[in-house]
Amino acid sequence: MANLDRSPLIVGSGIAGLYVALRARELGLNPVIVTKSRLEESNTRYAQGGIAAAIGPDDSPARHLEDTIRAGAGLVDRAAARILTYEAPRRIADLVRYGVPFDTVEGRIALGREAAHSRARILHAGGDATGLSIEETLKRRVLDAGIEAREGRVLRALRNGSSLGLTAVLSRDDGRQAETLDPRPVVLATGGAGSLYRESSNPSVATGEGVSIAFRAGALVADMEFIQFHPTVFARAGAPRFLMTEALRGEGAALRNVHGQRFLVRTHPDAELAPRDVVARAIRRELDRSGEKAVYLDATGIPPDRLYARFPTVTRFLATYGLDPARDLIPVAPMAHFMIGGVSTDVEGRTSLPGLYACGEVASTGVHGANRLASNSLLEGLVFGERVARQLLQPGSGGPATPERVVTLAGNSGQGHAGTAAEFDAIRSALWNQVGIVRDARGLRAALERFGEIRASAEPGDEEELPGPVANAALTASLIATAALRRTESRGAHFRSDHPRTLPSWKVHIGLVRDRPSRGLRRSGSTTVKPQGGSRR
Ligand code: SIN
């Protein structure tokens, strides 16, 4: 018999949302999923490389943990990353139980290599169709379990509810027919913000609205300056921005400049398998030098049979552009890929607002530090999704500790005009041009000014008005740029040309809250408050 009182609303239908829904149902709850497009449309679907877990005979969670910490450039929360890496094998067992068809070799799950992993530990399915296989499997399970899934529904606002949870306001995806739900626990699993950037590997649904809505409701947001750029996204004029998975480099593909040189061997001892931020910046420097729009991924050294079998999705895509990866060089460039920060949570997925949980890309748990290790993102959705499901059943008190630096920003302060497509494009261009792979104070200030103008027009004027997608986009963009301007150093995915060094004094997190006190946060009058006692986790 379902426990209706703790029946959660789950917003988003990628790996985190679907997995929480399934586990919540198994624990006796009656979850409802809302998703702004179709159930199967999410960033998860497009994940190619795979999901990391230390299940190989030469591997251990301790090694996975150390790799995760090393990639994170000094900001990984060790306790959270320990949970991520040590609980990984059990969550993989859950996926196997649900029927995810991981690729095997001689009866054992096959493991691939990706950048900055010291061992082959990337599980994959359908070659390079890992996300698609996981998404389709979990979707089928959700439908088989009879879990209510409402497609084409957008979360518009979260408001104070009751002891049962928050009041969510939903509408259809065209903004019509707003509907207010009874108070209940709300799980944000809305994914990232990659498609707010003009150049991105993400599908158009990834607009970071979970962050802006939680922020408006008073939730603490953290680490927003860390946007990860994937080094190798297909870069041909007029073609879709299609991911060329890092697993290609794990199998031996090289990166060449316009002169055919492997420029990464000059940059890092691990060359093409250096951490993602290093590779992305090296490509960007190469493009700045050459004036070209792309460098070249060279997979011709991989035996063709292996290449086609391991990368059928990539091979099929390239064929539509007349390219054969066994023969041709593939034009690629770095593009926005993953939001490392997000809505701040503790290791149980609890945000600073009672009744609001977050997991997956929308959450900031601290596991990725300043730079996410490849294939830790699908894993994050599972590991912290499990913890959220358990909290839904047996809620405990807690939440994220206040980061060392906290910046306050205005919440609703505009004229409530519906934004325009031109404003949306302006946000995407400003993020790409001025809040991109390389940043400086001048560009960040200019971008913030532009976002501020758009917010002044499109933000709701009061708490009752519902923000639209342009207001949400401008707010999320402002959060990214504000944190990027504050961090006057370079670390991981955040690179400032005017502050190129990594500084010990910046081994801290930046939190963002709106300019009215929110429950669960101790606030001072200044923009910076001291950390609360105890661990963040
Ligand atoms: C990829 O396949 O290169 C993307 C995987 C990830 O972002 O972890």
Boltz pocket constraint, residues with backbone or C-beta under 6 A from the ligand:
constraints:
  - pocket:
      binder: B
      contacts: [[A, 47], [A, 48], [A, 49], [A, 50], [A, 243], [A, 244], [A, 245], [A, 246], [A, 247], [A, 338], [A, 373], [A, 374], [A, 375], [A, 376], [A, 377]]
      max_distance: 6.0
